[in-house]
Amino acid sequence: MGSSSETGGAWSVMEDVSLCEYWLHTSHDPVTGNEMKFCHMWKRIHQDFCERMIGSTRTDQALSSRWKILTKELSKWRDALAKAMDNHRSGENLTNEIIQAQMFFGATGQGKKSFNHMHCWEVVKNCKKFQIIPMGPTVVLNETSLHETPASDSPMDSPMSQDSPIEKEPRPIGRKAAKAKRGSNATKNSSKYLEELSKLQAMRIEMDMKQQEHDMAIDVENAKEREYVRQQREYARQEREYARQEKIENKDRETMAMDTTHMSPETKQYWKLE
């Protein structure tokens, strides 16, 4: 695949969204979508793309290559969203779900650290290729105890039993109670893990932003240095040009001031021509 300069430069958000829209429209055409050959499909997508993006130099091969990249990112985002939805906790909203999905997306360790194609996702999220498939039963995490002992209203609780000096022995923990306790501990550990993961993600985002600011400052300094070097070279070129013109003028003055009275006729003719 060629470089970005050969294929039209970096892709804009408008180009990516248009590519997704025309891919969806062409590949899901109820009449020709299933019968169209791969090469013909991309020629048609390229034709529609160029009609919208007037003056674009993208080829159908460039569109196909870009779609492979977008498909990989969109598929990873679909899986991250599905995982976040399965891990949804009580009281959370869509924003918390998106934050968790971004953490799962960055935790894959492949490609970009965060998902930056939300506009494209809004275009393709309802098509069959990118539909979110639940990964397991919904896990609802909350702070309510799984087993609470309600206040007893039984008529068997007589004043005799309440005032009895005999202390009742604690009921041994049964299998269900022990299982509930383990589940409560697992819930707390999961909540703590997600909070730590969220903190790490926030720290990583902050470090990335600082690194970007540092890189931008370096780029500005480099641009200033390049401009200074260019100005110095231009100044040196002008100095050389001035010295050359001065040398030519001095030679002309010496030629015009040449005394030809003592010269032979041939030499006089040469200096007259000069």
ZIRA-V582454 format. One record per pair of residues at least 4 apart in sequence whose ideal C-beta (glycine too) atoms are under 7 Angstrom apart, sorted by the first residue. I is the first residue (numbers start at 1). J is the second residue. Records with the same first field share a line. If there is no record, write none. Layout:
BEGIN
I: J, J
END
This chain:
BEGIN
1: 65
2: 6, 7
4: 9, 10
5: 9
7: 58, 62
8: 56, 57, 58, 62
11: 15, 16, 66
13: 17, 119
14: 18
15: 19, 53
16: 20, 70, 117, 120
17: 21, 119, 120, 123
18: 22, 49, 52, 53
19: 23, 49, 63, 66, 67
20: 24, 70, 120, 123, 124
21: 25, 123
22: 26, 45, 48, 49
23: 27, 45, 67
24: 28, 123, 124, 127
25: 29
26: 33, 41, 44, 45
27: 33, 41
28: 33, 127
29: 33
32: 36
36: 40, 41
37: 41
38: 42
39: 43
40: 44
41: 45
42: 46, 60, 63, 64
43: 47, 60
44: 48
45: 49, 63
46: 50, 60, 63
47: 51
48: 52
49: 53, 56, 58, 63
50: 56
58: 62, 63
60: 64
61: 65
62: 66
63: 67
64: 68
66: 70
67: 71
68: 72
69: 73
70: 74, 117, 120
71: 75
72: 76
73: 77, 111, 115, 117
74: 78, 117, 120, 121, 124, 130
75: 79
76: 80, 105, 108
77: 81, 105, 115, 121
78: 82, 130, 132
79: 83
80: 84, 101, 104, 105
81: 85, 101, 132
82: 86, 132, 133, 134, 135
83: 87, 104, 135
84: 97, 100, 101, 104
85: 97, 132
86: 134, 135, 136, 138, 139
87: 100, 139
88: 92, 97, 138
89: 140, 141
90: 140, 141, 142
92: 96, 97
94: 98
95: 99
96: 100
97: 101
98: 102
99: 103
100: 104
101: 105
102: 106, 114, 115
103: 107, 197, 198, 201
105: 114, 115
106: 113, 114, 201
112: 116
113: 208
117: 121
118: 122
120: 124
121: 125
124: 130
125: 130
141: 187, 190, 191
146: 180, 183, 184
147: 177, 180
152: 157
157: 161, 162
159: 163
160: 164
173: 177, 178
174: 178
175: 179
176: 180
177: 181
178: 182
179: 183
180: 184
181: 185
182: 186
183: 187
184: 188
185: 189
186: 190
187: 191
188: 192
189: 193
190: 194
191: 195
192: 196
193: 197
194: 198
195: 199
196: 200
197: 201
198: 202
199: 203
200: 204
201: 205
202: 206
203: 207
204: 208
205: 209
206: 210
207: 211
208: 212
209: 213
210: 214
211: 215
212: 216
213: 217
214: 218
215: 219
216: 220
217: 221
218: 222
219: 223
220: 224
221: 225
222: 226
223: 227
224: 228
225: 229
226: 230
227: 231
228: 232
229: 233
230: 234
231: 235
232: 236
233: 237
234: 238
235: 239
236: 240
237: 241
238: 242
239: 243
240: 244
241: 245
242: 246
243: 247
244: 248
245: 249
246: 250
247: 251
248: 252
249: 253
250: 254
251: 255
252: 256
253: 257
254: 258
255: 274
258: 271
260: 268, 271
263: 267, 268
264: 268
265: 269
266: 270
267: 271
268: 272
269: 273
270: 274
END
